[in-house]
């Protein structure tokens, strides 16, 4: 654990907040939860491709070096451009997944929780009564199908860090408006599904 100053534990937080988990990144003032790299899928595929490319190169096949370079280029592009994140900003939680981003505003969230829907762990939220749930959020569709008492959320098992620790950090910001004011504003291009404008 590091020693960055943290919000005090809020009612409903499921883990103590001694400091931000080491996996959390502070990016331009935003608290960012990065997505895990799917190593179980990517690494074996990359090794097989590298082996095939090496065999082609040794065998004199002209495309061998390109085959060897492909996994490296793909890993760099996905890590830099396409790796999804969940960010905390002044207005709410921004989910980024290239080329889209969506904003769920703090003031429309009633409470948070970690729940299982299907085979996924979801950092889920319940919206305040009267706020329409998001229509095109994969986690929301999964929650509805599983009959869970939440309106939307994010795949916690895809984020770096323990779901309970992530919940504790997000929940602390949800219950502390003064601490949220220390976060930078959300990017203007992020639409706000399941929320109402100020």
DRENDO-765706 format. One line per 4 residues: number of its first residue (from 1); their letters; for each residue z, y, x of C-alpha. Coordinates in nm, 4 decimals, m for minus. Layout:
NUM) a) Z,Y,X ~ ...
END
This chain:
1) xxxx) 0.0000,0.0000,0.0000 ~ m0.0606,0.3536,0.1149 ~ 0.1624,0.6542,0.0611 ~ m0.0561,0.8862,m0.1462
5) xxxx) 0.1455,1.0690,m0.4102 ~ 0.1160,0.9156,m0.7548 ~ 0.1790,0.9925,m1.1179 ~ 0.5168,0.8875,m1.2516
9) xxxx) 0.5199,0.5688,m1.4615 ~ 0.4159,0.6413,m1.8185 ~ 0.5340,0.4664,m2.1353 ~ 0.3301,0.1487,m2.1738
13) xxxx) 0.2388,0.1195,m1.8052 ~ 0.2408,m0.2441,m1.7046 ~ 0.3018,m0.2015,m1.3294 ~ 0.5101,0.0377,m1.1207
17) xxxx) 0.3286,0.3188,m0.9442 ~ 0.4544,0.3383,m0.5873 ~ 0.1152,0.4725,m0.4740 ~ m0.2503,0.4264,m0.5393
21) xxxx) m0.3656,0.0721,m0.4638 ~ m0.5492,0.0548,m0.1321 ~ m0.8664,m0.0466,m0.3141 ~ m0.8785,0.2847,m0.5030
25) xxxx) m1.0965,0.5554,m0.3507 ~ m1.0456,0.9298,m0.3835 ~ m1.3959,1.0770,m0.4094 ~ m1.4256,1.4575,m0.4407
29) xxxx) m1.0822,1.4560,m0.6043 ~ m1.1647,1.1834,m0.8544 ~ m0.9721,0.8570,m0.8682 ~ m1.2431,0.5909,m0.8347
33) xxxx) m1.2179,0.2185,m0.9042 ~ m1.5085,0.0456,m0.7319 ~ m1.6795,m0.2691,m0.8548 ~ m1.6362,m0.5920,m0.6679
37) xxxx) m1.9366,m0.7163,m0.4763 ~ m2.0451,m1.0491,m0.6304 ~ m2.0117,m1.2275,m0.2977 ~ m2.0093,m1.5774,m0.4502
41) xxxx) m2.3645,m1.5146,m0.5733 ~ m2.5043,m1.2708,m0.3182 ~ m2.3970,m1.4286,0.0107 ~ m2.5362,m1.7812,m0.0511
45) xxxx) m2.8640,m1.6345,m0.1782 ~ m2.8868,m1.4043,0.1239 ~ m2.8178,m1.6929,0.3652 ~ m3.0837,m1.9121,0.2046
49) xxxx) m3.3352,m1.6256,0.2167 ~ m3.2487,m1.5438,0.5790 ~ m3.2889,m1.9102,0.6746 ~ m3.6250,m1.9316,0.4994
53) xxxx) m3.7392,m1.6086,0.6637 ~ m3.6304,m1.7327,1.0062 ~ m3.8205,m2.0562,0.9512 ~ m4.1318,m1.8612,0.8529
57) xxxx) m4.0987,m1.6338,1.1557 ~ m4.0616,m1.9292,1.3949 ~ m4.3539,m2.1011,1.2239 ~ m4.5741,m1.7959,1.2759
61) xxxx) m4.5985,m1.6965,0.9080 ~ m4.6654,m1.3193,0.9035 ~ m4.4304,m1.2402,0.6126 ~ m4.1304,m1.4074,0.7801
65) xxxx) m3.9726,m1.0836,0.9134 ~ m4.0139,m0.9194,0.5717 ~ m3.8400,m1.2113,0.4021 ~ m3.5540,m1.1778,0.6507
69) xxxx) m3.5279,m0.8034,0.5888 ~ m3.5296,m0.8313,0.2093 ~ m3.1632,m0.9371,0.1577 ~ m3.0377,m0.6677,0.3954
73) xxxx) m3.2360,m0.3957,0.2161 ~ m3.1258,m0.5280,m0.1253 ~ m2.7574,m0.5336,m0.0270 ~ m2.7745,m0.1790,0.1103
77) xxxx) m2.9501,m0.0446,m0.1992 ~ m2.7126,m0.2117,m0.4427 ~ m2.4074,m0.0990,m0.2445 ~ m2.5237,0.2630,m0.2185
81) xxxx) m2.7051,0.3224,m0.5482 ~ m2.6371,0.0568,m0.8077 ~ m2.2730,m0.0431,m0.7555 ~ m2.0880,0.0540,m1.0761
85) xxxx) m1.7625,0.2493,m1.0698 ~ m1.4929,0.3679,m1.3085 ~ m1.3813,0.7241,m1.2302 ~ m1.0938,0.9330,m1.3619
89) xxxx) m1.1777,1.3001,m1.4108 ~ m1.0238,1.5925,m1.5986 ~ m1.1999,1.5183,m1.9268 ~ m1.1658,1.1412,m1.9283
93) xxxx) m1.2917,0.8165,m1.7791 ~ m1.6479,0.8041,m1.6505 ~ m1.8208,0.4698,m1.6178 ~ m2.1140,0.4912,m1.3784
97) xxxx) m2.3813,0.2267,m1.3581 ~ m2.7141,0.3495,m1.2251 ~ m2.9062,0.5138,m1.3878 ~ m2.6548,0.5737,m1.6691
101) xxxx) m2.3033,0.7122,m1.6973 ~ m2.0731,0.7457,m1.9977 ~ m1.7577,0.9486,m2.0593 ~ m1.4630,0.8428,m2.2771
105) xxxx) m1.2403,1.1478,m2.3276 ~ m0.8642,1.1262,m2.2759 ~ m0.7839,1.2916,m2.6085 ~ m0.9557,1.0231,m2.8157
109) xxxx) m0.7696,0.7302,m2.6526 ~ m0.4575,0.6146,m2.8393 ~ m0.3482,0.3464,m2.5935 ~ m0.4733,0.1086,m2.3241
113) xxxx) m0.4229,m0.2581,m2.2438 ~ m0.5611,m0.5492,m2.0470 ~ m0.6961,m0.8280,m2.2650 ~ m0.9178,m1.1322,m2.2375
117) xxxx) m1.2386,m1.1534,m2.4405 ~ m1.4525,m1.4585,m2.3848 ~ m1.4279,m1.5349,m2.0145 ~ m1.3780,m1.1712,m1.9094
121) xxxx) m1.0683,m0.9584,m1.8433 ~ m1.1132,m0.6137,m1.9947 ~ m0.9288,m0.2870,m1.9369 ~ m0.9456,m0.1949,m2.3038
125) xxxx) m0.8696,0.1144,m2.5078 ~ m0.7866,0.1767,m2.8713 ~ m0.9283,0.4988,m3.0092 ~ m0.7372,0.7408,m3.2298
129) xxxx) m0.7907,0.6737,m3.5997 ~ m1.1176,0.8226,m3.7222 ~ m1.3007,0.8236,m3.3885 ~ m1.6155,0.6039,m3.4029
133) xxxx) m1.6248,0.3252,m3.1423 ~ m1.9037,0.3173,m2.8813 ~ m2.2160,0.1350,m2.9948 ~ m2.3799,0.0379,m2.6679
137) xxxx) m2.0910,m0.0646,m2.4472 ~ m2.1011,m0.4309,m2.3376 ~ m1.7211,m0.4594,m2.3244 ~ m1.6910,m0.3150,m2.6759
141) xxxx) m1.9325,m0.5741,m2.8143 ~ m1.7378,m0.8526,m2.6432 ~ m1.4078,m0.7228,m2.7809 ~ m1.5473,m0.7116,m3.1337
145) xxxx) m1.6849,m1.0648,m3.1038 ~ m1.3459,m1.1928,m2.9805 ~ m1.1558,m1.0089,m3.2555 ~ m0.9397,m0.8109,m3.0124
149) xxxx) m0.7568,m0.4996,m3.1466 ~ m0.9427,m0.2572,m2.9179 ~ m1.2521,m0.0386,m2.9573 ~ m1.4004,m0.0443,m2.6074
153) xxxx) m1.3257,m0.0813,m2.2415 ~ m1.4405,m0.1761,m1.8946 ~ m1.4629,m0.5137,m1.7219 ~ m1.1395,m0.5134,m1.5202
157) xxxx) m1.2264,m0.8377,m1.3454 ~ m1.5334,m0.6650,m1.1975 ~ m1.3239,m0.3899,m1.0380 ~ m1.1567,m0.4082,m0.6976
161) xxxx) m0.7807,m0.4498,m0.7406 ~ m0.5444,m0.6203,m0.9830 ~ m0.6116,m0.5383,m1.3509 ~ m0.2401,m0.4621,m1.4080
165) xxxx) m0.2361,m0.2109,m1.1213 ~ m0.5535,m0.0438,m1.2508 ~ m0.4012,m0.0238,m1.5994 ~ m0.0828,0.1336,m1.4618
169) xxxx) m0.2766,0.4088,m1.2814 ~ m0.5056,0.4880,m1.5763 ~ m0.2170,0.4734,m1.8259 ~ m0.0122,0.7165,m1.6159
173) xxxx) m0.2949,0.9712,m1.6233 ~ m0.3424,0.9141,m1.9982 ~ 0.0218,1.0090,m2.0644 ~ 0.0396,1.3003,m1.8194
177) xxxx) m0.1903,1.5920,m1.9169 ~ m0.0593,1.8061,m1.6310 ~ m0.1653,1.5480,m1.3743 ~ m0.5110,1.5232,m1.5365
181) xxxx) m0.5550,1.8964,m1.4812 ~ m0.5485,1.8256,m1.1071 ~ m0.8610,1.6109,m1.1378 ~ m1.2095,1.7651,m1.1035
185) xxxx) m1.4276,1.8076,m1.4135 ~ m1.6642,1.5358,m1.5293 ~ m2.0327,1.5552,m1.4377 ~ m2.2204,1.7408,m1.7092
189) xxxx) m2.4817,1.4704,m1.7556 ~ m2.2330,1.2050,m1.8723 ~ m2.2571,1.1510,m2.2520 ~ m1.9400,1.0686,m2.4363
193) xxxx) m1.9701,0.7589,m2.6546 ~ m1.6757,0.7078,m2.8825 ~ m1.5602,1.0646,m2.8368 ~ m1.5856,1.4018,m3.0020
197) xx) m1.6695,1.7263,m2.8243 ~ m1.3959,1.9782,m2.7602
END
